[in-house]
């Protein structure tokens, strides 16, 4: 019986804490990552409830010998830390495509692959409609083995978003 009361108390406390936070209905900005990910990405977040949201990131990259894009979608759960600090976890995936210019003609010079991704991070919402975040995103790719996308990559990024 004590365990039932303890479980009920924890459930009520978790529900109260989860609904006490405020996340913006919409946020748009940049997610600036390292080269293990895709570099800079345009990032959009849409609240789906009081404590969860959808994040969509689009990265476009062009170099001397390649062009590419990467589209990521993540479902995130947001938890309050202290004041305007939140932490979040998420899961999702996406699709990416690369085209290489310096490959001999007898080889296919493009590749499209899918990937699964996780996400964990911390964010701070200022009194003005600005949010900064720092996140860690492990990704595992599924596609041709030609350019080694079937491995685990770790992406760390700083997000700067306008909330509205």
Steps between C-alpha positions, in 0.01 A plus 500: 500500500789733579644435154169595340489832689864567412437424133189719496692786666784475251258493207312807625829681569638418154178616334507826696865566414449414133210738457664786692739581215446720200636419159447728201233410247752556218872564477714548190872557465832331440659188641877538464673162523837346440609335178404151624141613456414736216637833619236774506133402476176697486300387802126520574325388821124459544340433839270197498393530863611645831814290520575367151579636156611417149833624365582511130852584379611556140868518416633599159866462425708580195873467451753488219437131432157422649147623564248362745200540723386345826146507644448394862177462697498446877228456762619659826391486864583819694560508878556807722829541683497839670325820399541543125732198464358180350652172397362275229535158342376388164498235232444503127677467171537640155636483150817639344645513150849577373629552148875489435666670204848347509400135455602320178217462246470123543381542861170634630583843639200540730356334804175528691463342840272490801604534862363462851585765758475565870528837669578634848558863586456802720338832409450846645214734409576870548239761596520619140381244239843336472597146593850349513555126512786253506428144392663166431359290216623147427401377152530165324469487121346233277597504134775409258836427656681694225555815707491339846158624617418175682681604815417688815561876492484745788387855434531780758332830415407843631147615415391863472125539447238777491185399693151606397 
